Amino acid sequence: MKICFIFSNIHLKNITAQPKIAYSIAIECTNQGNEVYIISNRPKNLEINNYKYRNIKYLFLNGIGEFNTYFLNTLKIINYIVRNRIEVIFVQGYLLMLFIWPIARILNKPLYCSICEILEAVSSKYSRFIIFCLTGSALTCKLKFIERHA
């Protein structure tokens, strides 16, 4: 199975929990024989050469700001998913889930997500949309949860 993991700040995977959780799940998926693709952002001046684990394929987006980085590279992300014939999309976090949800819906791809934040930390206008995305599984191209502890 071809699985695409989309999460922020892969360069901080040894420091913060959210990228570490997603990266750990990606490694576990490769150990189970799946083809794994990772899309993540990184600072422009950071050269990432030490990300070689089995046959994981990477797409690094230059930029630190999560929304701007992913929004400005929307076509690149869609092209990467279509070109590599990704079967499943895995997203880490609320903000990326809100951004990737319409893309997964348009491409008719199952969307899995892992969420570490609490809903109270998000403003009320976003929380309504988050709840819609998380509860309308028939409408949201089979959105499911994966519980995983780092």
C-alpha positions in Angstrom: 0.0 0.0 0.0 1.2 3.5 -0.8 0.8 5.8 2.2 1.6 9.6 2.2 2.3 11.2 5.6 1.8 14.9 5.8 3.1 16.7 8.9 5.0 19.8 9.8 8.5 20.4 11.0 10.2 17.0 10.2 13.5 18.7 11.1 12.3 18.9 14.7 11.4 15.2 15.0 14.0 14.6 17.7 12.8 17.6 19.7 9.0 17.8 19.6 6.4 15.2 19.9 4.1 15.8 16.9 6.6 15.2 14.2 8.1 12.4 16.1 4.8 10.6 16.4 4.1 10.9 12.6 7.6 9.9 11.7 7.5 6.9 14.1 4.2 5.7 12.5 5.8 6.2 9.0 8.7 4.0 10.0 6.4 1.4 11.4 4.5 1.4 8.1 7.7 0.8 6.2 8.6 -2.1 8.5 5.2 -3.7 7.6 6.1 -3.5 3.9 4.2 -0.4 2.8 5.6 2.2 0.4 5.8 5.4 2.4 6.0 9.0 1.2 6.4 12.0 3.5 5.5 15.6 2.8 6.8 18.1 5.3 8.1 21.7 5.6 11.6 22.8 6.5 13.4 26.2 6.8 14.8 27.4 3.5 18.4 27.5 4.8 18.3 23.9 6.3 19.9 21.2 4.2 18.4 17.9 5.0 20.6 15.0 4.0 20.3 12.6 6.9 16.7 11.5 6.2 17.3 8.1 4.7 15.3 5.3 6.2 14.6 2.3 4.0 12.7 3.5 0.9 10.8 6.5 2.3 10.4 9.1 -0.4 10.3 12.8 0.7 8.9 16.0 -0.6 10.3 18.9 1.4 8.4 22.3 1.2 10.6 25.3 1.9 9.1 27.5 4.6 8.5 27.7 8.3 4.9 29.1 8.4 2.6 26.1 8.2 -0.4 27.6 6.4 1.6 29.7 4.0 4.0 26.9 3.2 1.3 24.4 2.4 -1.1 26.8 0.8 1.5 28.1 -1.6 2.5 24.6 -2.6 -1.0 23.1 -3.0 -0.5 22.2 -6.6 2.8 20.6 -5.9 1.2 18.5 -3.1 -1.7 17.4 -5.4 0.8 16.6 -8.2 2.9 14.5 -5.7 -0.1 12.5 -4.5 -1.4 11.9 -8.0 2.0 11.2 -9.7 2.9 8.6 -7.0 -0.5 7.0 -7.0 -0.9 7.4 -3.2 -3.7 5.2 -1.8 -4.0 6.6 1.7 -3.2 10.0 3.2 -2.2 10.4 6.9 -2.2 13.8 8.4 -0.8 15.0 11.8 -2.6 17.8 13.5 -5.8 19.9 13.2 -4.6 22.7 10.9 -3.1 20.3 8.3 -6.2 18.1 8.5 -8.4 21.1 7.7 -6.1 21.9 4.7 -5.7 18.4 3.4 -9.3 17.3 3.9 -10.7 19.0 0.8 -7.7 17.7 -1.3 -8.3 14.2 -0.1 -12.0 14.6 -0.8 -11.4 15.9 -4.3 -8.9 13.1 -5.1 -11.2 10.5 -3.4 -8.5 9.2 -1.1 -9.0 7.9 2.5 -7.8 10.3 5.1 -6.4 9.2 8.4 -5.3 11.7 11.1 -3.6 11.7 14.4 -4.4 14.7 16.6 -2.4 15.7 19.7 -4.0 19.1 20.3 -7.1 19.6 22.4 -10.1 21.2 20.6 -10.3 24.0 23.2 -7.0 25.4 21.9 -8.6 26.2 18.5 -10.9 29.2 17.8 -14.6 28.5 17.6 -14.9 29.1 13.8 -12.3 26.4 13.2 -13.6 24.0 15.8 -17.0 23.8 14.0 -15.3 22.9 10.8 -13.0 20.4 12.6 -16.0 18.7 14.2 -17.7 18.6 10.8 -14.7 16.9 9.2 -14.2 14.5 12.1 -17.8 13.4 12.5 -19.1 13.3 8.9 -17.2 10.2 8.0 -19.6 9.4 5.1 -19.1 12.9 3.8 -15.4 13.1 4.4 -14.0 10.3 2.3 -13.6 7.8 5.2 -11.9 10.0 7.7 -10.7 7.9 10.6 -8.6 8.2 13.7 -5.5 6.5 14.6 -4.5 6.5 18.3 -0.8 6.2 18.7 1.5 6.9 21.6 5.0 8.0 21.0 
